[in-house]
């Protein structure tokens, strides 16, 4: 539990038992409670050690109870909190805590006050509750008064539950249940107000409709509250609350756990100072992963809209796990730590922008991470673990990445300080394209079908083209196509009718699919132009038309692999296409100079590269044009590798992926493979010389066999990649300044949010 290990209490003498029992640790998506169980064990051991230092171990624990068990029971009831949107998971977590504390003489309900049902990401802060809005601009006196009265009452009752943590017996159990029930009753009115606000958001898709609905609800609530505390909620409001909770189990953190967030709580991480900032001290856990489509599919379209509305600056394409980092940061005290398992895309693309990058900009320090880890078990999932600190835990850090000490960690989980994002370079505009989105398998033909159609009418050959995608490029030894595609380009329907055989096939096999498309702008366009590709890229074919060949790479692949393709074919959306026909560009983009930049700035799909040209190509600063000329050292180095690689694939009857599997397998000592590695190393040196970076040493293409050699090689490669990336950052920034001076600079990624506005500390 490294996150809790970074919670400093008293570095010289060790934390006191009182400090330990004041800690608040939370899992915001606790599932069955596995992380809370481990936290309970760790803090329980620390508590026993503190009692021993203080000389009270013999007196603090009941004679008939083991000190470790007693410590765990205190920690479970005073220090640990968990939330989950699945009520069955909450029950399992209660059982887990019951088992780890050996609480056979206690009911499962002994941690009911701390393990709660609800959606951690959907709920309101006190500022939002007072303002009766998810994006409040002012506070309403009536709501402020109501919240203070109800929360104060609940706070007093829940604090009494904590004070009874060490007591046992049936009478104590009944008293804790009574206190909790009364606290719940006290919060009903405040909880209703929060649910009504959330319900107004989820009731409508459009901003104006939401605002109108919220105004209507506010008038109803004000009329109710004006009647005084004794007035029961109107049935109409309770029905609106029921509807809201049917859509999402709202969880208003500061209502549900007031003893954590009240203003006068001493901060155990600042020597018990009352700083109005002692909220949660640590977050742990493994929140759910979900992409944009999965978020919308499970929660509805308004769920994603909610996340974007309440987490300012967040990106709609971010993985769900990023929002748990933001939620944890918002609920953390002035001093504290976060340690979560996330999808391995947490440090990539839009997910990084939404989560880790935003938190680093807010002052959080990433102090430990595992960049990529295969999930144990059957699930083919790759994860990252990330630990962040703020305030006192962030002082004097020794950072670690993948188990080794590093000087710093940035939001890309690289061992370097945080740097501004690279910007798109105007010089690279129009030099990368995604292939054609055919969107209709009815367009495709087998060689036999094509042969029959041409035999029937030779004119059919004019509109039948070879068809190639990433699979063929990566698996075929000759990178040959095995399909054809009917292509009418941008012809009108009247023009397409000149090839009735082909149009008949498309009308029969494609048009029915198009007719069933959704009635949105894109769907209507595809239905109207059913004989054309779903999304053509005429600029791509204009760019490569003067060339006999162009450079391509599969968008998703195990390795970064560039190759040339003839321009007389349809290249589909599984490929990125570059209008380059000369070897220096192959050498540059296939090199281990472009490679680390690509892996850093693109995303991954599982462990495969998901090449993103806008991120890794349009930002990539090329060397001087003179180094890319015919007859240059780059030309010779690229040609030597390309020709040897092509000959090897034909001789061994294997494609690019299999070839690079061998190249990167240290145990493969085939002479031809060894030669290809040497050619790669020579090409890398030529690229470095083209940049004027001859002082950077090129590591071996693969590691030596043996653990010691592999460790030394891995360290050398990491140093090489970090140095290359640093220099490319500097070069990108310099080129961007030059283009800006010429009036052609363009920032990457459009508008950026200003980050999450942190809730003012303290309750009242």
ChimeraX attribute file (.defattr): number of C-alpha atoms within 10 A of each C-alpha:
attribute: neighborCount
match mode: 1-to-1
recipient: residues
	/A:1	12
	/A:2	12
	/A:3	22
	/A:4	21
	/A:5	11
	/A:6	21
	/A:7	22
	/A:8	19
	/A:9	20
	/A:10	14
	/A:11	8
	/A:12	6
	/A:13	9
	/A:14	13
	/A:15	19
	/A:16	18
	/A:17	18
	/A:18	13
	/A:19	18
	/A:20	20
	/A:21	20
	/A:22	19
	/A:23	23
	/A:24	23
	/A:25	28
	/A:26	26
	/A:27	28
	/A:28	27
	/A:29	26
	/A:30	26
	/A:31	25
	/A:32	21
	/A:33	26
	/A:34	17
	/A:35	21
	/A:36	27
	/A:37	20
	/A:38	14
	/A:39	24
	/A:40	25
	/A:41	20
	/A:42	16
	/A:43	24
	/A:44	25
	/A:45	16
	/A:46	20
	/A:47	27
	/A:48	22
	/A:49	18
	/A:50	21
	/A:51	20
	/A:52	13
	/A:53	15
	/A:54	11
	/A:55	11
	/A:56	12
	/A:57	16
	/A:58	11
	/A:59	9
	/A:60	14
	/A:61	18
	/A:62	13
	/A:63	9
	/A:64	6
	/A:65	10
	/A:66	10
	/A:67	20
	/A:68	18
	/A:69	19
	/A:70	22
	/A:71	26
	/A:72	28
	/A:73	24
	/A:74	24
	/A:75	27
	/A:76	29
	/A:77	24
	/A:78	25
	/A:79	25
	/A:80	26
	/A:81	25
	/A:82	29
	/A:83	25
	/A:84	25
	/A:85	21
	/A:86	17
	/A:87	15
	/A:88	13
	/A:89	20
	/A:90	24
	/A:91	19
	/A:92	17
	/A:93	27
	/A:94	23
	/A:95	19
	/A:96	18
	/A:97	27
	/A:98	22
	/A:99	13
	/A:100	17
	/A:101	23
	/A:102	14
	/A:103	17
	/A:104	9
	/A:105	10
	/A:106	15
	/A:107	14
	/A:108	18
	/A:109	16
	/A:110	21
	/A:111	25
	/A:112	18
	/A:113	23
	/A:114	22
	/A:115	27
	/A:116	26
	/A:117	21
	/A:118	25
	/A:119	19
	/A:120	23
	/A:121	25
	/A:122	19
	/A:123	25
	/A:124	26
	/A:125	21
	/A:126	24
	/A:127	21
	/A:128	20
	/A:129	27
	/A:130	23
	/A:131	20
	/A:132	26
	/A:133	24
	/A:134	20
	/A:135	15
	/A:136	13
	/A:137	10
	/A:138	12
	/A:139	16
	/A:140	13
	/A:141	11
	/A:142	14
	/A:143	19
	/A:144	17
	/A:145	11
	/A:146	17
	/A:147	23
	/A:148	16
	/A:149	14
	/A:150	21
	/A:151	25
	/A:152	20
	/A:153	17
	/A:154	25
	/A:155	22
	/A:156	14
	/A:157	21
	/A:158	24
	/A:159	15
	/A:160	14
	/A:161	23
	/A:162	17
	/A:163	13
	/A:164	16
	/A:165	20
	/A:166	17
	/A:167	11
	/A:168	11
	/A:169	9
	/A:170	11
	/A:171	10
	/A:172	15
	/A:173	19
	/A:174	11
	/A:175	14
	/A:176	25
	/A:177	17
	/A:178	14
	/A:179	20
	/A:180	19
	/A:181	16
	/A:182	15
	/A:183	22
	/A:184	19
	/A:185	14
	/A:186	19
	/A:187	21
	/A:188	13
	/A:189	19
	/A:190	19
	/A:191	23
	/A:192	18
	/A:193	23
	/A:194	25
	/A:195	28
	/A:196	27
	/A:197	27
	/A:198	24
	/A:199	25
	/A:200	23
	/A:201	24
	/A:202	21
	/A:203	17
	/A:204	15
	/A:205	12
	/A:206	11
	/A:207	10
	/A:208	10
	/A:209	14
	/A:210	18
	/A:211	15
	/A:212	13
	/A:213	18
	/A:214	21
	/A:215	16
	/A:216	12
	/A:217	21
	/A:218	17
	/A:219	10
	/A:220	14
	/A:221	19
	/A:222	12
	/A:223	12
	/A:224	16
	/A:225	17
	/A:226	10
	/A:227	10
	/A:228	10
	/A:229	13
	/A:230	7
	/A:231	10
	/A:232	11
	/A:233	15
	/A:234	12
	/A:235	9
	/A:236	11
	/A:237	18
	/A:238	14
	/A:239	12
	/A:240	19
	/A:241	22
	/A:242	16
	/A:243	16
	/A:244	21
	/A:245	17
	/A:246	11
	/A:247	14
	/A:248	19
	/A:249	21
	/A:250	24
	/A:251	25
	/A:252	22
	/A:253	21
	/A:254	21
	/A:255	28
	/A:256	22
	/A:257	18
	/A:258	20
	/A:259	22
	/A:260	27
	/A:261	24
	/A:262	21
	/A:263	18
	/A:264	16
	/A:265	19
	/A:266	19
	/A:267	23
	/A:268	25
	/A:269	24
	/A:270	18
	/A:271	12
	/A:272	15
	/A:273	14
	/A:274	14
	/A:275	16
	/A:276	20
	/A:277	24
	/A:278	30
	/A:279	28
	/A:280	27
	/A:281	26
	/A:282	27
	/A:283	31
	/A:284	26
	/A:285	23
	/A:286	20
	/A:287	22
	/A:288	15
	/A:289	19
	/A:290	17
	/A:291	15
	/A:292	15
	/A:293	14
	/A:294	13
	/A:295	20
	/A:296	15
	/A:297	13
	/A:298	10
	/A:299	13
	/A:300	14
	/A:301	15
	/A:302	17
	/A:303	20
	/A:304	20
	/A:305	15
	/A:306	17
	/A:307	17
	/A:308	16
	/A:309	14
	/A:310	19
	/A:311	20
	/A:312	17
	/A:313	19
	/A:314	26
	/A:315	23
	/A:316	17
	/A:317	15
	/A:318	24
	/A:319	26
	/A:320	25
	/A:321	22
	/A:322	27
	/A:323	23
	/A:324	24
	/A:325	26
	/A:326	21
	/A:327	19
	/A:328	23
	/A:329	26
	/A:330	18
	/A:331	25
	/A:332	25
	/A:333	25
	/A:334	21
	/A:335	23
	/A:336	30
	/A:337	33
	/A:338	28
	/A:339	26
	/A:340	23
	/A:341	22
	/A:342	25
	/A:343	27
	/A:344	24
	/A:345	26
	/A:346	32
	/A:347	27
	/A:348	24
	/A:349	20
	/A:350	20
	/A:351	26
	/A:352	23
	/A:353	23
	/A:354	31
	/A:355	29
	/A:356	27
	/A:357	24
	/A:358	22
	/A:359	23
	/A:360	17
	/A:361	13
	/A:362	15
	/A:363	12
	/A:364	21
	/A:365	26
	/A:366	27
	/A:367	27
	/A:368	27
	/A:369	23
	/A:370	18
	/A:371	20
	/A:372	18
	/A:373	16
	/A:374	14
	/A:375	12
	/A:376	9
	/A:377	7
	/A:378	6
	/A:379	8
	/A:380	10
	/A:381	15
	/A:382	19
	/A:383	20
	/A:384	21
	/A:385	22
	/A:386	24
	/A:387	24
	/A:388	26
	/A:389	27
	/A:390	23
	/A:391	16
	/A:392	17
	/A:393	22
	/A:394	21
	/A:395	12
	/A:396	7
	/A:397	15
	/A:398	12
	/A:399	19
	/A:400	19
	/A:401	21
	/A:402	15
	/A:403	10
	/A:404	11
	/A:405	13
	/A:406	16
	/A:407	13
	/A:408	20
	/A:409	20
	/A:410	18
	/A:411	25
	/A:412	22
	/A:413	28
	/A:414	18
	/A:415	19
	/A:416	16
	/A:417	12
	/A:418	17
	/A:419	12
	/A:420	8
	/A:421	17
	/A:422	23
	/A:423	22
	/A:424	25
	/A:425	25
	/A:426	17
	/A:427	17
	/A:428	15
	/A:429	12
	/A:430	13
	/A:431	16
	/A:432	21
	/A:433	20
	/A:434	21
	/A:435	24
	/A:436	22
	/A:437	15
	/A:438	21
	/A:439	18
	/A:440	18
	/A:441	12
	/A:442	17
	/A:443	23
	/A:444	22
	/A:445	21
	/A:446	11
	/A:447	15
	/A:448	11
	/A:449	13
	/A:450	21
	/A:451	14
	/A:452	12
	/A:453	18
	/A:454	16
	/A:455	12
	/A:456	11
	/A:457	11
	/A:458	11
	/A:459	13
	/A:460	20
	/A:461	16
	/A:462	12
	/A:463	14
	/A:464	22
	/A:465	19
	/A:466	20
	/A:467	21
	/A:468	24
	/A:469	23
	/A:470	20
	/A:471	17
	/A:472	19
	/A:473	26
	/A:474	24
	/A:475	18
	/A:476	19
	/A:477	22
	/A:478	17
	/A:479	23
	/A:480	14
	/A:481	16
	/A:482	13
	/A:483	18
	/A:484	21
	/A:485	22
	/A:486	27
	/A:487	24
	/A:488	21
	/A:489	14
	/A:490	14
	/A:491	13
	/A:492	12
	/A:493	15
	/A:494	7
	/A:495	10
	/A:496	18
	/A:497	14
	/A:498	12
	/A:499	16
	/A:500	12
	/A:501	14
	/A:502	21
	/A:503	20
	/A:504	14
	/A:505	17
	/A:506	22
	/A:507	17
	/A:508	11
	/A:509	16
	/A:510	22
	/A:511	20
	/A:512	13
	/A:513	17
	/A:514	22
	/A:515	15
	/A:516	10
	/A:517	14
	/A:518	12
	/A:519	11
	/A:520	9
	/A:521	9
	/A:522	13
	/A:523	15
	/A:524	15
	/A:525	15
	/A:526	22
	/A:527	22
	/A:528	14
	/A:529	16
	/A:530	20
	/A:531	28
	/A:532	25
	/A:533	21
	/A:534	18
	/A:535	15
	/A:536	19
	/A:537	16
	/A:538	12
	/A:539	11
	/A:540	20
	/A:541	21
	/A:542	11
	/A:543	18
	/A:544	21
	/A:545	14
	/A:546	10
	/A:547	15
	/A:548	13
	/A:549	19
	/A:550	20
	/A:551	23
	/A:552	26
	/A:553	25
	/A:554	27
	/A:555	22
	/A:556	20
	/A:557	19
	/A:558	18
	/A:559	20
	/A:560	25
	/A:561	20
	/A:562	24
	/A:563	21
	/A:564	21
	/A:565	20
	/A:566	14
	/A:567	17
	/A:568	15
	/A:569	16
	/A:570	21
	/A:571	26
	/A:572	21
	/A:573	22
	/A:574	19
	/A:575	22
	/A:576	24
	/A:577	29
	/A:578	24
	/A:579	23
	/A:580	20
	/A:581	17
	/A:582	18
	/A:583	25
	/A:584	26
	/A:585	22
	/A:586	27
	/A:587	29
	/A:588	26
	/A:589	22
	/A:590	21
	/A:591	24
	/A:592	25
	/A:593	20
	/A:594	24
	/A:595	18
	/A:596	19
	/A:597	22
	/A:598	24
	/A:599	19
	/A:600	20
	/A:601	23
	/A:602	20
	/A:603	26
	/A:604	21
	/A:605	15
	/A:606	17
	/A:607	18
	/A:608	15
	/A:609	20
	/A:610	21
	/A:611	24
	/A:612	21
	/A:613	21
	/A:614	20
	/A:615	22
	/A:616	23
	/A:617	23
	/A:618	21
	/A:619	29
	/A:620	24
	/A:621	24
	/A:622	21
	/A:623	16
	/A:624	11
	/A:625	8
	/A:626	9
	/A:627	20
	/A:628	22
	/A:629	15
	/A:630	13
	/A:631	11
	/A:632	16
	/A:633	20
	/A:634	28
	/A:635	22
	/A:636	17
	/A:637	24
	/A:638	27
	/A:639	19
	/A:640	18
	/A:641	23
	/A:642	22
	/A:643	10
	/A:644	15
	/A:645	20
	/A:646	17
	/A:647	15
	/A:648	18
	/A:649	19
	/A:650	14
	/A:651	10
	/A:652	10
	/A:653	14
	/A:654	17
	/A:655	21
	/A:656	24
	/A:657	20
	/A:658	16
	/A:659	21
	/A:660	18
	/A:661	13
	/A:662	16
	/A:663	22
	/A:664	15
	/A:665	15
	/A:666	16
	/A:667	13
	/A:668	14
	/A:669	12
	/A:670	11
	/A:671	9
	/A:672	14
	/A:673	20
	/A:674	17
	/A:675	16
	/A:676	22
	/A:677	19
	/A:678	15
	/A:679	21
	/A:680	24
	/A:681	20
	/A:682	19
	/A:683	28
	/A:684	26
	/A:685	25
	/A:686	26
	/A:687	28
	/A:688	23
	/A:689	17
	/A:690	21
	/A:691	17
	/A:692	12
	/A:693	14
	/A:694	13
	/A:695	9
	/A:696	14
	/A:697	14
	/A:698	18
	/A:699	20
	/A:700	14
	/A:701	21
	/A:702	18
	/A:703	21
	/A:704	16
	/A:705	12
	/A:706	10
	/A:707	10
	/A:708	10
	/A:709	12
	/A:710	15
	/A:711	13
	/A:712	12
	/A:713	18
	/A:714	14
	/A:715	13
	/A:716	17
	/A:717	19
	/A:718	15
	/A:719	16
	/A:720	19
	/A:721	20
	/A:722	17
	/A:723	14
	/A:724	19
	/A:725	19
	/A:726	15
	/A:727	14
	/A:728	21
	/A:729	21
	/A:730	13
	/A:731	18
	/A:732	21
	/A:733	20
	/A:734	13
	/A:735	21
	/A:736	24
	/A:737	15
	/A:738	13
	/A:739	16
	/A:740	15
	/A:741	10
	/A:742	9
	/A:743	9
	/A:744	13
	/A:745	18
	/A:746	14
	/A:747	15
	/A:748	16
	/A:749	13
	/A:750	7
	/A:751	8
	/A:752	13
	/A:753	14
	/A:754	11
	/A:755	18
	/A:756	19
	/A:757	12
	/A:758	10
	/A:759	12
	/A:760	12
	/A:761	19
	/A:762	18
	/A:763	21
	/A:764	14
